[in-house]
Amino acid sequence: MKRSLWWLLASPFLVAQAHAACNEGAAVYMSKRLYLEISDGGCGELLVSFSRKLQPNGQPQQDTLESFPLKDECEWNPEVKGGVDALVCHRGGRTPLAGARYRYRQIGTYRCEADGGAPEVYARYGYVCTHGCRSGVPKRMSASHGGCS
């Protein structure tokens, strides 16, 4: 699943408004106990999908994957800047995100070497839990990025 470099360089608003474009994965979280993804599957409705039954490679067992419309579980805030919550999930939600709030922040960097050139360093962004970060709630979800093209 390769994404073009423009996604990486695009403003955070594009990620926050992922429902408005065709983006297979807007955010992902993987641990030993939980796989969670916010995705539109390639131009469909934006869903929160998760499973607690994982294969040895960390991927979910497909028959255990539960999916719910993101609009029913959380609200995206289009003003992703200056300390404003980017993702606010309803307390009574059916996913592990229930009751949590996330801010869109830089969470690291990654290197990319395109066409045999010198490696370049790019910012890696994600959603960091700021409220409702109890046990079982992802503390940090990686946002999709362009990858190397």
Secondary structure, 3 states (H helix, E strand, C coil): CCCCHHHHHCCHHHHHCHHHCCCCCCEEEECCCCEEEEECCCCCCCEEEEECCECCCCCECHHHCEEEEHHHHEEECCCCCCCCCCEEECCCCCCCCCCCEEEEEEEEEEEECCCCCCCEEEEEEEEEEEECCCCCCCCEEEECCCCCC
